[in-house]
Amino acid sequence: MILKELNNTELENINGGGATLWLVLGGIGLLIVGILDGYRNPTKCNNG
């Protein structure tokens, strides 16, 4: 694979990365829901 150095115009025309934002926001949302669920319904771990 040959790497090409891009100039400023080519760098400004790159599209993409929008899905990453939604994945991060979704992950943060799931983390908050999990914390709230654990706080409201605390259960002990099964050891064994």
N, C-alpha and C positions, 0 to 999 in steps of 0.2 A: 504494500500500500504506500503510495506516495502522498506526503503531506503538502498541502498548498497553504501559503501564507495569505490570509484574506486582508483586503484593504477595508477602510471604514465603511464604504458604501455596501460592500458585500456582507460585512458584519451586521449592519442595520437591517438587511433584508432576510436574515435568518428567522424562520418561524418555528415555533414548537415550544414545548415545556409547559403548556397549559394544563395538561393532565396531572403533572407533578403537584401543582397547587391543590387540586381537588383531592389527591391522595393524601397529602399532608393534612389538610383540613378534616378529611374523613377520619384519619388516624387519631387526631387530637379529639375529635368528637367521640369516637369510640372509647378512648381513654377516660374521658370525663364521665361518660355513661357507666363504664365499668367501676369507676371509683364511687359514684353515687349509688350504684346497685350494691356494691360491697358494704357501703356504709349503712344502707337501709336494711339489707338482709345478710347480716354476718353469719357465716357458717364455719364450723371448725373443719380443719383438714382431716382426712382419714389417714391415720398413721398405721399402715400395716395391712 
